[in-house]
Amino acid sequence: MGNTVTTPLPLFDSIDRLGKQNFSNALGASYCLEDIQRATVFLTAYKGSLGTFNSYRREVERLLHWSALYCKKPVRQLRREDMLEYVAFCQNPPQHWIGYSKPARFIEQEGARIPNPEWRPFVVTVSKAARRKGAELDSKQFKLSSGSLRELMAILSSFFSYLVQEGYADINPVALIRQKNQLIRSFQSKTKIRRLSELQWQYVIETARKLADNDAVHHERSLFIMSALYSMYLRISELAASKRWMPKMNDFARDGDGNWWFTTVGKGNKERQIAVSESMLEALKRWRKYLGLALWPSVADYTPLLPRTKGQGPITSTNYIRQIVQFCFDSAITQLHLDGFAEEAELLNEATVHWLRHTGISDDVKIRPREHVRDDAGHSSGAITDRYIDVELRERHLSARKKVIFEED
């Protein structure tokens, strides 16, 4: 249908504004208002976890737009054949449904909160390395990965199951799609864990240490952040403060045996305790010394773990933390080039903040019991932790390394 179909506007606002919108005057006649109301109630169940909420909002919202603007049906009438068409649609959405950035969903205008016309349901991206080389975003290069398709199917199956349980829909059309592996590529081997090599990590942490030594005001914070992300396998959301959680100094606590633990609230709003290494304790002591605090936190120390550089209160922006980590990565890349490690530098261009968590887990699972790493990382099962064990891959490659194609004369 191309551009004959309107460009959709966002349906659902931020997690704290969900359910406060008036849709009756904002949507065209194609939309089923009850679909949106049912979806709002469904999404409310995921308000405890920002990441999960964002994923579910994205998939449900895309489906509602497609159902209204392309399929011309309310979601309760969608069938297996419709969902197969929808999957194909998501793999190749129309160009005017694809954006180049992630602007705010809603904006303030003349005292009212309105949908942002710059928003798009799909976003095209390029890798960090390609962007550094001057690659430009092109909506024609949009591609939905196998992982994204798998997530789409899982989320929409949950959505339809909810609608069936509520008596709004009579079937779950996603559950009726047989041989889903024809739509979603399967993998023989374990998914590759994106992590830093030993050399890259040593350059990164050494760079952070030198930055802190030379400019404490700007980089003591950087050194502590890098240490915490790697040593305690923290997600970036577990360092930044939010409405549901603010990391504090007294989240570090010593038990009756003299062992230190760090308590955090992570994915799925689950609280967990992380065993703190001696090296991480040294990083904490250095950070507290810089802040002018006592050597060890007390149970009454409610100081933010990452206080703002200006003003009061904790750091709340994950983007700010990403910028700090990226500066350390960039500095390490420069040093790797200077020392003749061009290939390692090039590969480090692809690294993201989350690679530090992966690196910490991968390094520890070689020397610690799997169950201990599982619990510190907050994995729901040992199978997830097993993905970080690459000993078998190393042995497999070693056994293949000397295989020759033809013998030299």
C-alpha positions, 0 to 999 in steps of 0.5 A: 500500500506504500504511502497510501497508509498513514504514518502512525503516531505513538499510542502509549506514553511513558511507563509513569503516564500509562493509562492517562491518555484520552484516545477518543479524539486522537485516533482515526476511525480505523482504530478499535478503541477497545483494542487500545484499552485492553492493551493498556491494561495488559501493559500495566502488568509490566510497569515493574521493569522498564526494559520489559515494559518498553519491549512489550509496548513496542511489539503490542503498539506495532501490532495495533497500528498494523491491525488498524491501518493495514489489516483493517481488523480489531486484534480480537479478529486476527487469525493465523494467516493474518499473523503470518502476514504481520511477521512478513510486514515486520521484516519489510515495513514501509519506508515511512514507518522507519525512523533514524532515531528514537525521539520522545514519544510525546511532546509538550505543546501549548500546555498539552501533551501530544504524540510526537510526529517525528516518532516511528514504529521501526528504527534503522541502525548501523554498527558503531564501527560503521558509523565511525567510518562514515556510514549513513543510515538508510531505511532500505537497509532495515532488517529484523534479526532472528532474535527480534523475531523470536521476541516478537512472537513470544510477546504477542503470544503472551498478549493474545493469551491474555486477551483469550483469558479475559474473554476478549479474543477467542483464539491465540493466532500466534500459538497456531503458527506451526513450524515457527523455525521456518520464520525464525532462524535457529542456531546449532551452537550457543549464541556468541557472547559479545565481550572484550578480549583479555587484552582489550579489557586490560587496556580499558581498565588501565586507561580508566585508571590513568585518566583518574590519576591524571584528572580525578575530578572528571575521571574518578567516577569513570574508574569506579563505574568501569570497575563496578560494571565489570566486577559485579556484572551490573547492568547500566540500569542497576547503576543509574537511579530510577523511581523504583531504585536508587543505588546507595552506599549502604547497599554495600554491607558486611555480614557476620563473617566479615564478607561484603555484599552489594544489594541491587534491584535488577531485571524484572524488579528482582533484588539480589545480593552480589558477592564483592571481591577484594579488588572491588572493595579497593575500588569502593574505598578509592571512590569514597576517599575521593568523595570525602567519605569514611573508608567504609559505608555504614548501615546509615550511609544513604549517600547516592552511589553515583552522586551528580557532578553538580547539585544534589541527588544521584545520577539518573541518566543511563546515557550519561553513564554510557558517555563515560564508558564510551570515553574510556573505550575511545581512549583505550582504542587510541592507545591500542593503535599507538601500541600496534594492536590495530585489530584489537582496536578495530574490534573494540569499536563495536563494544557497548556498555553491556559488554562489560557485564558479559566480560566480567561473567565470562572471566569469572565462570572460568575460575568460580563455580557456575552456581555462584556466578549465576546467582551474582549475575541474577540469571534465572537458570544455570543454562544462561550462565553456561552460555558464557563458558567458552572452554569447549569452543577454544578446544574445538578451534585448537583441534581444527587449527592445524588441519591442512588443505594440501601438504607443502613440497 
